[in-house]
Amino acid sequence: MLKIITLSLLCAIMLQVNATIKEEVVTYKVGYKTMKGFIVYNDAAKKASPAVLIVHEWWGLTEYPKMRAHMLAELGYVAFCVDMYGEGKIADNIADAQKFSGEVYSNPAVLKERFMAAYETLVKNPKVDKNKVAAIGYCFGGTVALNAATMGVPLIGVVSFHGGLAGIKAGSEPLKTKILVCHGGADKFISDDDIANFKKQMEVAKASYDFKVYEGGLHAFTNPKSTENGKKFGIPIAYNEAADKASWNDMKEFFKKLF
């Protein structure tokens, strides 16, 4: 009987905790374009909390970054999924993914404008400690987050999960943003030259950065749907549970020190 009562109390406590996690679609503007972000937070928090911007893969703002937002909210952060394409647009094929991401990659001003609009929307939220804002990104999103930091967006930290490293350039001033790169050791999209150039740019920027390599990790190793997508589209991406868990734990340690 005592065990049943204890279990019931535990379930009630868990339900109460889960009930405090709230999610909302957040609409904001970039010029004439409407963006549809997604915020998740602990509604029971008594004071402003550190916040994390999440930048999606080249597929767009799918359920995957939203799932990560919930995981971050459960850790005590306000999590905001950035819409880098507008209208919450999603690609279900490689041609569209290349087109949508290419519009951002090819124009640094567009990248910064869209990211900055999300940042400014987030820091206006009273639940956010605007002095403690970081960003994470996956694949395309990792590249976006790294570029945003080098372009001067006032982030205190960035974590790139299997992000592209080509074209990352140091700014004219030393980089104050702390960087963690979580890279798959078997990633066929990132060349040794890309890695070498990235590290060189970080040194030029006098950046505080850590470059973690996860053995056997292919591109997109954190997304459980990557194996399916890799087979479907004939591209070398796959989920790697060990690399996923290890990189998430490395991110958590990074944020503990950062915040």
N, C-alpha and C positions, 0 to 999 in steps of 0.2 A: 504493500500500500504506500509506504514511504517513498519507494522508488518511483511509483506512478505519479505521486504528487511532485516530487523533485523534477521529473521529466516534464511535467505539465508547466511548472514554473519556468524551466529553462526555455521551453518552446514559446511561452508568453513573452519572455524577455527578448528572445530572438526576433519575434514578430514586431515587438515595439521598436527595436533598433532598425529593422528593415523599413518600418513605416516612416522613419524620419528621413530616409533617403528620397529626395524629390528629383524629378526630371522635368525639363521644359524645353520646348522649341523656342529659340530666340531669333527673331527676325531683325536684321540690321541692313544698312545700305552701304554700298561702295559706288559712289556716283549714282547712276540711274539703275544699277544692278541690285536686286534684292538677294541677300544672303540668308540662308537658314541654318543657323548654328544650333547647338544642342548643349544644354547645361545640366549638370547633375551635382547635387550638394546635400549636405546634412542639414536639414531644416531645424534640428535641435541645437545646433552650434550656438553658443552664447556670445561669441565674439568673431570678428573678421578672421578668415582662415587663409592660409597660403593657397594659391590657385595654380592650376596647370592647364595650359592650352594643348589640345591634341590635334595634330594635323594628320589627316587621312592618307591612305595609299592612293595610287593613281586611279583606283576604282571609284573614288569619291566617298562621300559621307555615308557609308554603309552601316550595318548593324555592328560591325567589328569595332570601330572607334567608340561607338556608344557603349559597347560592353566594357571597354577599357575605362571609359569615363565612370561607370558604376564602380569598378574596382578601385579607382583613385578616390572616389567619394567615400567609400568604405574605409579608406585609410585616413580620412579626415580632411581631404583637399576639396576645393571647389574645382570641378573639371569642366572644361568648355571645349566642345568639338568645333573646330573651325570649318567653315564652308569655303573652300578655295575656288570652287567652280561657279557658284551662284545657283539659287533656287534649290539647293540641296541635290544638284544634278549627280546622277550615278551612271557609270559606264558598265555595261554587261558584256563588253567585247574589247579586244585589244585595240582596234582601230579608234574607237571612241576614247578609250583611256589615253592613248597616245595624243590624240587631238586635244582633249581637255587639259592634260598635264602640260602639253607643249605650249599652250597659250600662256601658261604661267612661267615655265622654264625659259621661254624665249624673250621674256620681257621682265627684267628685274624690277622695274617700277611698278608693274602690275602685282608681282609677288609681294613687294613690300606694302603696297596700298591695301591689298586684300588681307594680309596678315595683320597689319596695323589696325585696320577697322575692327577685326575680331578682338585684338588686344584692348583697344579703347572701350569696346562694348563690355568686355569682361571687368575691367577695373572700375567701371561705374557702378557695378553691383555692390551694394552695401555689405554683402556677406564676404567680400574679397578684401584681403590685406593687399593693397596695391603696391606695397613695397616688397612683396614676396610672390612674384609671378614667374613661373618657369614654363617650358614647353617641351613636349615630346612629339615625335613624328615617326611614321612608319613608311619605309621605302621613299616614294615621292615626298611624303610628309617629313621624313627625316631631313631630306635635302632642303625643303622649305624652311624648317626650323633652324637649321644651321645657317642658311643664308640670311634669315631674319636677324639672327644674332650679329653676324658680321656687318649687316646694314645699319646697325644701331638701335634696333628695337630694344627697349630697356628690360630685358629678361635677365634674371639672376642665374638661370641655368637652362641648359638644353640637353635632352637625351635623344639621340638618333638611333632608332632600331632599323638595321639593315637599310640605311639611307644611302642614296647615291652621293659620292664624294667628289665627282668631277666638277670642276668649275668653282669650287669653294675658294673665295679670295679673302685675304686679310684686308681689313679696313685701314684707314689712314691713322686711326688711333688704336692704342692697345685694347685688346678685347677683354672687357670686364666680366662677360658672361662665362660661367664655368661650363665645361663641355664634357659629356660622356657619350662615346660612340660605341654601340653594341653591334658588332660586325660578325657575320657568319664566315667561318673559316673556309667554307667551300663555295662561297658566293661567286657565281660565274659572271655576274654583271659588273662587279667592281674589280678593276685591274690593279696590279701592284703599283703602277704609275699613279693611279688615282689616289691610292693610300699614301704614297710617298709625297705627292703634292699637297694633300690635305695636312699631313703632319708638318710639312714645311711651312704652310700658310699659318698654322697654329703657332709655330715657333716665331714667325715674323710678327704675328699679332701679340706675342708674349702672353699667350692664353694659358689658363689652367685647364688642362684637358686629360682625359683618360681614354685609352683606346682598348676596348675589350674584344677578344676574339673567341668565338665559341666553336669548338672543333666539330666539323661535319655539318655546320649550319649552312644551308643554301639560302638564296635570296628569299625574303618574306617568311623567314623561319618562325615568326611568332604567331602567324595567323592560321588557325586550324583548318581553314578552307584552302590554304595554299596548295596542298597536295592535289586536291580535286581540280583546282584551276590550272595547275601545272600540266596535268594530264589532258585537260580539256583543250587548252590552247597550245600545247606542245612547247612549253617554256620551262627552263630549269629552276622552278621554285617548289618548295615543299615545307610542310610544317615539321618542326623538330622540337619535341616536348622538352627535352633536357635543356636545349639552348633557350627556349622560351622562358622556362622557369628560372634559369640562371640569370638571364638578362633582366627579368622583372625584379628579382632580388637585388641585383646590382643597382637598378634604378632606385629601389626603395632605400638602400644604403646611401646613395648619392643624395637623395632628397632629405634624408635625416640630417646629414651634414650641412646641406645647403640652407635648409629652413630653420 
